[in-house]
Amino acid sequence: QELLMEARRRVEGSLLGDSPAVRALRESIVRYAADADVVLLTGPQGAGHEAAARAIHHASPRSRQAFMHVNCAMVTSGQDPGILSPPARVSEPGTGSNLSLLELATQGTLYLEEIQRLPGELQERLAAVLESVQASHESGQPAVPDVRFIVYTSAALAEASGFHPR
């Protein structure tokens, strides 16, 4: 019981631990959560990138809105799983109208895992959307689409299948 109570005292959100590295990570999460910019997470697979993305979302003003997660490694060439255009399988409850994940994530967060594994044509389309969102934030204008992007890559960007944020 004492060990369990001690563990609970150390937990803040979904991140366990009280080491200097975990404390620094928590501080970074709070800092990124307050900002609306696109967040790029890097590092080896299994390092907790999804937990960090969810923590950023939950600490942000968007926390009451959707957190949509797409594993880009599962997307094949010629396929858009509804990230940018509506697929037949995603429909808004009660309306029957098809929506893209981008539309479903409006005012929330879209987390794109293994972004470097998206097929080239989707990387180009997504890069244009990310540039538009980032330019809106820099100019102080409302972003269209109104979605917070958090992207993750396990590869160095120079090696990431040609995906190069501008």
VORO-682432 format. One record per atom (N, C-alpha, C, O, CB): x, y negated, z. Coordinates in steps of 0.2 Angstrom, whole numbers, plus 5000, padded with zeros to 4 digits. Each point is the difference from the previous one (the first is absolute). Glycine has a CB too. Layout:
// residues N
XYZ ...
// end
This chain:
// residues 166
500450065000 499649945000 500449945000 499949954996 499250115010 501549944998 500449945000 500349994994 500149944997 500150085015 500150034984 500349994994 499549974995 500249964996 500650145006 498649934998 499549974995 499849935002 499949964995 499650165004 500549865007 499849935002 500649964997 499949944998 499450095012 501349994991 500649964998 500049994993 500149954997 500550105012 499250014987 500049994993 499549954997 500149964996 500350165004 499049885004 499549954998 500249935001 499849964997 499350135006 501349905002 500249935002 500549984994 500049944999 499950085014 500550024984 500449994995 499749994993 500349974996 500650095011 498549964992 499750004994 499749934999 499649985004 500250154996 500449844994 499649944997 499850024993 500450014996 500349915011 498650094993 499850024993 500250074999 499950055004 500149844991 500150134998 500250074999 500750015000 500250064998 498849944995 501449965009 500850015000 500250015007 499949975005 500249964986 500250135010 500250025007 500849985001 500450004995 498850105004 500949895007 500749995001 500249935003 499549955000 500850124991 500249925013 500249945003 500749984999 500349965003 498950065005 501150014986 500749994999 500149934997 499549974997 500750155001 500449855001 500049934997 499850004993 499749954997 501350035010 499150084989 499850004993 499250005000 499849974995 501350105002 498649975007 499250005000 499849935002 499549984997 500550145005 500349855003 499849935002 500149954994 499549964999 500850075013 500249984984 500149954995 499550024994 499849954997 501550045006 498650074996 499550024995 499349975002 499649974996 501050145001 499249895009 499449975002 499949934999 499549974998 500450125011 500749884993 500149924998 499949994993 499649954998 501150035012 499650064986 499949994992 499350014998 499849964996 501450085003 498550015004 499350014998 499549945002 499649984996 500650155006 499949845004 499649955002 500249944995 499549964998 500550075014 500649964986 500249944995 499750014993 499749964998 501450035009 498950084991 499850014993 499250005000 499749984995 501350095003 498749955008 499350005000 499749935000 499449994997 500650115010 500349854995 499849935000 500049974993 499749954999 500750045013 500050044984 500249974993 499550044995 499850065001 501449915002 498750004992 499550034994 500450034995 499750034995 499449895008 501650074997 500450024994 500050084999 499850035005 500949864997 499550134992 500150074999 500650025004 500549975000 499150024988 500350075015 500550035004 500350064996 499650044998 499949925013 501250044989 500350064997 500450045006 500449975003 499749974985 499750125012 500350055005 500450044997 499850034994 499249975014 501650014994 500550054997 500350055005 499949995006 500449924985 500050145007 500350055005 499850074998 499750014995 500349915014 500350134994 499950074998 499350025002 499749975004 501550054998 498650034994 499350035002 500050025007 500550035002 499450004986 499649975015 499950025007 500249965005 500150015006 500050104990 500149825002 500349965005 499449965004 500249955004 500950044989 498350025005 499549965003 499749944997 499749965003 500850085007 499649964983 499849954996 499249995000 499849945001 501250074992 498750045007 499250005000 499849975007 499549965001 500450134991 500449935013 499849985007 500249925001 499649965003 500650165002 500349864992 500249935000 499549964996 499849955002 501450084999 498650004993 499549964996 499349995003 499749955000 500950104990 499250015014 499450005003 500149955006 499549965002 500250164995 500849885006 500149955006 500049934998 499749955003 501050135003 499649904988 500049934997 499349994999 499749945001 501450074994 498550035002 499349994998 499649995007 499649955000 500550124989 500049975016 499649995006 500149945004 499649985004 500450154996 500749854999 500249945004 499849934996 500149955002 500850125003 498849944989 499949944995 499349985001 499650035003 501250014989 499049905005 499349975000 499650054996 499449995000 501049895002 499950164994 499650054995 499850065004 499750054997 500949904993 499550065016 500050065004 499350035000 499950065000 501049915007 498649994992 499350025000 499750034993 499550024999 500349905011 500750074985 499850014993 500450074998 500350035005 499549854992 500150144997 500250074998 500850005000 500349954998 498650064995 501350055008 500750024999 500050064995 499850055002 500649915010 499850024982 499950054995 500850034998 500449965000 498549984995 501150125005 500750034999 500050044994 499650054999 500649965013 500349984983 500150034994 500750035000 500549975001 498749964993 500850145005 500750034999 500150004992 499750044997 500250045014 500549884987 500249984993 500350064997 500050014994 500149875008 500250175002 500350064997 499550054997 500250044996 500749945013 498550014993 499550044998 499749984993 499650034997 500150005015 500549914986 499749974994 500450024994 500650005000 499049905006 500150134989 500350024994 499949954994 499649965000 500250165003 500749884992 500049964995 499350004996 499750054999 501549975000 498549924999 499449994997 499450005005 499450004998 501150064992 499749955016 499450005005 500149945005 500549985002 499550154998 499449845001 500049945005 499550035005 499450004999 500849904993 500050125014 499650035005 499549955003 499750015006 501250074996 499049864995 499549955002 500449955004 499649965004 499550134997 501549904998 500449955004 499849934997 499849965003 501250124999 499049924991 499949944996 499350004997 499749944998 501550045001 498650074999 499350014996 499650055003 500350055003 500249914986 498950035011 499550055004 500050074997 499950014994 499449895009 500850155001 499950074998 499350025001 499649975003 501650065000 498650024993 499350035001 499850025007 499550005002 500650034986 500449995016 499950045006 499949955006 499850025005 500850074991 499649845003 500049965006 499449954999 500049964995 501250055007 498350005002 499449954999 499849975007 500150035005 499550044985 500249875009 499849965006 499450035003 499550014996 501049884999 499550135011 499450035003 499349964999 500049945001 500850115008 498749984989 499449974999 499849964994 499549984998 500650015014 500550014984 499949964994 500150044993 499749994995 500749915012 500050154994 500250044994 500549974996 500150034995 498750025006 501449895000 500549974996 500750025001 500250015006 499049894993 501250114996 500750025001 500449945002 499949954997 499950154995 500749915012 500449955002 500750035000 500150065001 499149895006 501350014992 500750025000 500250005008 499749975004 500649984984 500350085013 500250005007 500249935002 500049975006 500450144993 499849854996 500249935001 499449965002 500049965005 500950054986 498550005006 499449975002 499750035007 499849965004 499950024984 500450085013 499850035007 500449975005 499850005006 499850104989 501149885004 500449985005 500049925001 500349975004 500450134993 498849875000 499949935000 500049985007 499650025004 499849974985 501049965013 500149975007 500350055005 500149985005 498949954993 501250134999 500450045004 500750014997 500349964998 498650105005 501350014998 500750014998 500050064996 499750055001 500849915010 500050044983 500150054996 500750035001 500549964998 498649994993 501050115011 500650025001 500250054995 499750054999 500249945013 500650004984 500350044995 500650035001 500549975001 498949954991 500650155009 500550045002 500450034994 499750024995 499750015016 501349974989 500450024995 499849964994 499950034994 500250085011 499949824995 499949964995 500450014993 499849994995 499849935014 501050104992 500550024995 499750064995 500350014995 500749945012 498650094996 499850064996 499449984996 499750054996 500750025013 499349874991 499449994996 500350004992 500549984999 498949955010 500250094987 500150004993 500249934998 499749955002 499650154995 501149894998 500349944997 499449954999 500149945002 500950114994 498549975000 499549954998 499649985006 499849945000 500150124989 500049985016 499749975007 500549965004 499749955003 499550154997 501449915000 500549965003 499949934997 500149955004 500750154998 499249894991 500049944997 499349965002 500149945002 500650104989 498849995009 499349975002 500049985007 499849955002 499650124989 500949985013 500049985008 500549945001 499949965004 499850164999 500949884994 500549955001 499649934998 500249955004 500850134993 498649924998 499749944998 499549985006 500049945001 500150094986 499550015015 499649995006 500449975006 499849955003 499350144993 501449955006 500449985005 500349934999 500049965005 500350164998 499949864991 500349944999 499549945001 500149955003 500750104989 498649975005 499449955001 499949995007 499949945002 499650104987 500450015015 499949995007 500549965004 499949965004 499550154996 501249914999 500649975003 500049924998 500149965004 500650154996 499249884993 500049934998 499449965004 500149945001 500450094988 498950005012 499549975003 500249985007 499949955003 499350114990 501149995011 500249995007 500549945000 500049965004 499850164999 500749884992 500549955000 499749934999 500349955002 500650134994 498649915000 499749944998 499549985005 499749945000 500550084988 499650025017 499549995005 499350014997 499549985004 501349945001 499150114990 499450014997 499750075002 500450045002 499949884988 499050095010 499850065002 500250054995 500049994994 499049965011 501250114997 500250054995 499450044997 499550015003 501650005004 499050004987 499550044996 500450064997 500449994996 498849915002 500750165004 499550035005 500249985007 500649995001 499150104991 499949905012 500149995007 500150075004 499650025004 499749874996 501350134999 500250075003 500849995002 500449974997 498850104995 500949965014 500750005003 500350064997 499750065001 500049885009 500950054987 500350064997 500650025004 500449965002 499350014987 500350095013 500650035003 500350064996 499650054999 500049915013 501050044986 500250054995 500650035003 500449975004 499249974986 500550125009 500650045002 500350044995 499750024995 499749995016 501349994989 500450044996 500650035004 500349975004 499449954986 500450155008 500550035003 500750004996 500550025002 498650065003 500849894989 500649994996 500249925000 499649965001 500050144992 501149895006 500249934999 499649974994 500050044995 501249995011 498749914995 499649974994 500450014994 499750004994 499749925014 501250074992 500450014993 499950074997 500150014994 500749905011 499050144999 500050074998 499250024999 499950054999 501249975007 498549934996 499350025000 499650004994 499549964999 500549995012 500250094984 499650014994 499949934996 499450004997 500150115008 500949844996 499949944996 499549955003 499849954998 500450124992 499649955016 499549955004 500549955003 500350015005 498850084997 500849854996 500449945002 499549945002 499849974995 501250074998 498949955013 499649945002 500349944998 500649995000 499050075010 500149894987 500349944998 499949955005 500249944998 499550094990 
// end
